[in-house]
Amino acid sequence: MISVQKKKALVLLIKELLDQIDESAILLAQGRNASISRLIMQEIGGVLKELEPELRDLYFEILPTLAAALEPRKRAMYSDEAAELSRNVKQQFIDRIREELDIKQAV
C-alpha cells in the first residue's frame, strides 16, 4: 500500500512536470530559450524512471486527471530570466520529492 506522503509527493511531481511542459511550450512559442525547463523535465523523468511499480501505476492513473484539471497559463508568466532564477528552487523541490518517494539519486 502506498503511503499518503508518497501519493502527495507524486501529485506534486506531476504538477511540476505539467508546469514545465507548459513553460517550455510558451517559451518556445515566444522564440525564447527553454533549456532550463527541459533540464527540469529531464530531472523529473529520472525520478519517474525510478518509481516502484505501484507508484508508476498510480502515476499513469492520475496524470490524465491532473492534466485535464489544470487551468491554461498566461503567456506572460514565463521568461528566460524567471526560469534561470527559479532553477535552484526547482532542483531542490525535485530532490525533496525524490527523498519522499524513497528514490536514491544516481551518482
Buried (B, 14 or more C-beta within 10 A) or exposed (E): EEEEEBEEBBBBBBBBBBBBBBBBBBBEEBEBEBEBBBBBBEBBEBBBEBBEEEBBEBBEEBBEEEEEEEEEBEEEEBBBEEBEEBBEEBBEBBEEBBEBBBBEEEE
